[in-house]
Amino acid sequence: MRQWILLRGLARESAHWGDFLADFERALPRDRVQPLDLPGNGQLHRQPSPLSVPAMVRACREALAGSGIAPPYHLLAVSLGAMVATEWARVAPAEVAGCVLINTSFRPFSPFYHRLRPRNYAALLRLALWGGAPQQIEQVVLRLTSNSAPERQQVVRDWAAVRARRPVQAANALRQLVAAARYRAPRVGPVARILLLASHGDGLVRSQCSQAVASAWRVPVVLHPRAGHDLPLDDPRWVIRQVQDWLAEIDGAR
């Protein structure tokens, strides 16, 4: 039985996994799955977000230690969450049995304008600094992160309800942006079992960022041809199938 810890990205929380969480649990019925919020998001939205990824890792490890969920963990993480997963594996490799990193990007492997496409700077700053009504904010988020937005409109209402209940403070969104910009990943893969998933259609982060990491770390990367930044939203079945294939290959190599 594997223990999965799921981590979302910038200013997102466990509720944003949506139907993917139940689908993932059904696909791996012998495993246990636990989504985890970063400080400043979700159930922890009143806490200040750390200004560094290592501090986020410490918060995650402390939260799990307090809950009695023991390692080793398999980490599945998106974007900023994937930075946290990487740093977690670096500082505590004995706790991390494997990582699935989705649409992430790191220094020193890619320039900043690949790690966050310049065309999105203004929209992200507006969201972080000035916000707006929950429905309006989440409509923009969907446009930025999904390539199937017209078919995904139902999630805007769900996300707006989440934002109304647990709003992310502007200061925390900025602190998370700073932490992501400052983070520098190890030049060598922190653990042996890592799978990178990325999308050619990602409008926020260039897919070449994941390819550069995979090349440096000598780990597999699988590219989706059409999905946006939020791969678990745009094509959850594809993500789950890639994880299942990866696990089968690992189990077959034992």
C-alpha positions in Angstrom: 0.0 0.0 0.0 1.3 3.4 -1.0 0.6 6.6 0.8 0.1 9.5 -1.6 0.3 13.1 -0.7 -1.2 15.5 -3.3 0.0 19.2 -3.5 -1.5 21.9 -5.6 0.0 25.1 -7.0 0.0 28.8 -6.5 -2.9 30.0 -4.4 -4.8 26.8 -4.9 -6.0 24.3 -2.3 -7.1 20.7 -1.9 -10.7 21.4 -3.1 -9.2 22.4 -6.5 -8.4 18.7 -7.2 -12.1 18.4 -7.9 -13.2 15.1 -9.3 -9.6 14.1 -10.0 -9.2 13.1 -6.3 -11.9 10.5 -6.3 -10.9 9.3 -9.7 -7.3 8.8 -8.5 -8.5 6.9 -5.4 -10.6 4.6 -7.5 -7.8 3.9 -10.0 -5.4 2.9 -7.1 -7.8 1.2 -4.6 -5.0 -0.3 -2.5 -3.3 3.0 -1.9 -4.2 5.8 0.5 -4.5 9.4 -0.8 -4.2 12.6 1.2 -4.4 16.1 -0.3 -2.4 18.6 1.7 -2.8 22.4 1.8 0.2 24.7 1.8 0.2 27.5 4.4 -1.9 30.4 3.2 -4.2 28.2 1.2 -7.3 26.2 1.9 -7.8 25.2 5.5 -4.6 27.2 6.3 -5.7 30.4 4.4 -5.4 32.5 7.6 -1.7 31.6 8.0 1.1 33.6 6.3 2.6 31.8 3.4 6.3 31.1 3.8 8.6 33.1 1.6 10.6 30.1 0.6 10.0 26.6 -0.7 12.1 25.0 2.1 9.8 26.6 4.7 6.8 25.2 2.9 8.3 21.7 3.1 8.9 22.1 6.8 5.2 23.0 7.2 4.1 20.0 5.3 6.3 17.6 7.2 5.1 19.0 10.5 1.5 18.8 9.5 1.8 15.1 8.5 3.8 14.3 11.7 1.0 15.8 13.7 -1.7 13.9 11.8 0.0 10.5 12.3 0.4 9.9 8.6 3.8 8.2 8.4 6.3 8.1 5.5 7.3 6.9 3.0 5.2 9.0 0.8 4.5 9.2 -2.9 4.1 12.9 -3.9 1.9 14.0 -6.8 2.2 17.7 -7.2 1.4 20.5 -9.7 3.5 23.6 -10.4 4.5 25.3 -7.1 3.5 22.1 -5.4 6.0 20.2 -7.5 8.7 22.6 -6.3 7.7 21.7 -2.7 7.8 18.0 -3.6 11.2 18.3 -5.1 12.7 20.1 -2.1 11.0 17.6 0.2 12.7 14.8 -1.7 16.0 16.6 -1.4 16.0 17.3 2.3 14.3 14.1 3.4 14.9 11.4 0.7 14.1 8.6 3.1 10.5 10.0 3.4 9.9 10.1 -0.3 9.4 6.9 -2.3 8.6 8.7 -5.5 7.4 11.9 -7.2 5.0 12.7 -10.0 5.7 16.4 -10.9 3.2 18.1 -13.2 3.9 21.2 -15.3 6.6 22.5 -13.1 9.7 24.6 -13.8 12.9 25.2 -11.9 16.0 27.3 -11.8 18.7 26.5 -13.0 17.3 24.5 -15.9 15.1 27.2 -17.6 15.1 31.0 -17.9 12.4 32.9 -16.0 10.5 33.8 -19.2 10.0 30.1 -19.9 9.1 29.3 -16.3 6.3 31.9 -16.4 5.3 33.1 -19.9 5.6 37.0 -20.0 2.1 37.3 -21.5 0.7 36.2 -18.2 2.5 38.7 -15.9 -0.1 41.4 -15.9 -3.0 39.0 -15.4 -1.3 37.3 -12.5 -0.4 40.6 -10.8 -3.9 41.9 -11.2 -5.3 38.8 -9.6 -2.7 38.9 -6.7 -3.0 42.6 -6.0 -6.5 43.7 -6.9 -8.5 40.6 -7.0 -12.2 41.1 -7.7 -15.4 39.1 -7.2 -14.8 35.4 -6.7 -16.6 34.4 -9.9 -14.5 36.9 -12.0 -11.3 35.8 -10.5 -11.9 32.1 -11.1 -13.0 32.8 -14.6 -9.6 34.3 -15.3 -7.9 31.4 -13.5 -9.7 29.0 -15.7 -8.8 30.9 -18.9 -5.1 30.9 -17.8 -4.9 27.3 -16.7 -7.3 25.3 -19.0 -7.3 24.7 -22.7 -10.9 23.3 -22.5 -12.4 26.3 -20.6 -15.7 26.3 -22.6 -16.3 22.7 -21.5 -15.2 23.3 -17.9 -17.4 26.3 -17.0 -19.1 24.3 -14.2 -15.9 24.4 -12.2 -15.9 28.3 -12.1 -18.9 28.2 -9.8 -17.3 25.5 -7.6 -14.0 27.4 -7.4 -15.8 30.7 -6.6 -17.6 29.1 -3.7 -14.2 27.8 -2.4 -12.7 31.3 -2.7 -15.6 32.8 -0.9 -15.2 30.4 2.0 -11.4 30.4 2.2 -10.0 33.4 0.3 -6.3 33.6 -0.3 -5.0 36.9 0.9 -3.2 39.1 -1.7 -0.1 39.1 0.5 0.0 35.4 0.6 -0.4 35.1 -3.2 2.6 37.4 -3.6 4.6 35.5 -1.0 4.0 32.3 -2.9 5.1 34.0 -6.1 8.3 35.1 -4.4 9.0 31.6 -3.0 8.6 30.1 -6.4 10.8 32.7 -8.1 13.5 32.2 -5.5 13.6 28.4 -5.5 16.6 26.6 -7.1 16.3 22.9 -7.6 19.1 20.4 -7.2 21.0 19.7 -10.4 20.7 15.9 -9.7 17.4 14.2 -9.2 16.7 14.1 -5.4 15.3 10.5 -5.5 15.5 7.7 -8.1 11.8 7.4 -8.8 10.5 10.6 -10.5 8.0 11.0 -13.3 7.5 14.3 -15.1 4.2 15.1 -16.8 3.8 18.3 -18.9 1.6 19.7 -21.7 2.6 21.2 -25.0 -0.4 23.4 -24.6 0.5 24.9 -21.3 -0.2 28.6 -21.5 1.6 29.5 -18.2 4.8 27.4 -18.2 6.6 26.2 -21.3 6.7 22.4 -21.6 10.4 22.7 -22.4 10.9 23.4 -18.7 9.8 19.9 -17.7 11.9 18.4 -20.6 15.0 20.3 -19.4 14.5 18.9 -15.8 14.0 15.4 -17.2 17.1 15.6 -19.3 19.2 16.9 -16.4 17.9 14.3 -13.9 17.7 11.5 -16.4 14.1 10.7 -15.5 11.1 10.1 -17.8 8.8 12.9 -19.1 5.5 12.4 -20.9 3.9 15.2 -22.8 0.2 15.8 -23.4 -0.4 17.3 -26.8 -3.3 19.7 -26.0 -4.1 20.2 -22.2 -3.4 23.4 -20.3 -1.4 24.0 -17.2 -4.0 22.3 -15.0 -3.5 18.8 -16.5 -5.5 17.0 -13.8 -8.5 19.2 -14.7 -8.1 19.1 -18.5 -7.4 15.4 -18.8 -7.6 13.5 -15.5 -7.7 10.1 -17.1 -4.5 10.7 -19.0 -2.7 11.7 -15.8 -4.0 8.7 -14.0 -3.0 6.4 -16.8 0.5 7.8 -16.9 0.9 7.2 -13.2 -0.4 3.7 -13.4 2.0 2.9 -16.3 4.9 4.4 -14.3 4.0 2.3 -11.2 3.7 -0.8 -13.3 7.1 -0.3 -14.7 8.6 0.3 -11.3 6.9 -2.8 -9.9 8.0 -4.9 -12.9 11.7 -3.8 -12.3 11.8 -5.0 -8.8 
